[in-house]
Amino acid sequence: MTIGTPDYLPPEVFNNQRGDERADIWALGVILFEMIGGQHPFSAENLPSLMLNVLINPPPDLEEPAP
């Protein structure tokens, strides 16, 4: 069973691996990206798309302006 908000889950959890304290560091990184960049680094309209974005796509460059 996985507990957490999908937007902040690390890639290993989406790969059915057990999360550990590094998941908290990942979530903090996502939150900081949102604060600085004004958007979620892997935004998606549904959970399967979010999972693919986290697993496959690199995060956008923070130097690019948010839409």
BELBEL-V17021 format. One record per residue. N is the residue number from 1. RES is the residue in one small letter. SS is DSSP state (@ for helix, = for strand, . for the rest). PHI is phi in degrees with one decimal (NA if undefined). Layout:
n = [N,N]
res = [RES,RES]
ss = [SS,SS]
phi = [PHI,PHI]
This chain:
n = [1,2,3,4,5,6,7,8,9,10,11,12,13,14,15,16,17,18,19,20,21,22,23,24,25,26,27,28,29,30,31,32,33,34,35,36,37,38,39,40,41,42,43,44,45,46,47,48,49,50,51,52,53,54,55,56,57,58,59,60,61,62,63,64,65,66,67]
res = [m,t,i,g,t,p,d,y,l,p,p,e,v,f,n,n,q,r,g,d,e,r,a,d,i,w,a,l,g,v,i,l,f,e,m,i,g,g,q,h,p,f,s,a,e,n,l,p,s,l,m,l,n,v,l,i,n,p,p,p,d,l,e,e,p,a,p]
ss = [.,.,.,.,.,@,@,@,.,.,@,@,@,@,.,.,.,.,.,.,.,@,@,@,@,@,@,@,@,@,@,@,@,@,@,@,@,.,.,.,.,.,.,.,.,.,@,@,@,@,@,@,@,@,@,@,.,.,.,.,.,.,.,.,.,.,.]
phi = [NA,-108.0,-118.7,149.5,-82.0,-53.3,-61.6,-118.3,-81.2,-78.1,-56.6,-61.8,-68.0,-68.8,-95.0,60.4,-102.4,-76.2,-80.8,-136.9,-62.8,-66.2,-62.5,-67.0,-67.0,-59.2,-60.4,-62.3,-61.8,-64.7,-63.2,-63.3,-60.5,-62.0,-66.5,-81.2,-92.0,77.8,-154.4,-72.7,-66.7,-130.0,-56.5,-156.1,-85.8,-148.7,-63.4,-59.4,-66.8,-61.1,-59.1,-63.9,-60.4,-66.8,-79.2,-112.7,-90.1,-73.4,-66.5,-66.3,-71.4,-68.3,-78.6,-80.7,-68.7,-72.9,-68.2]
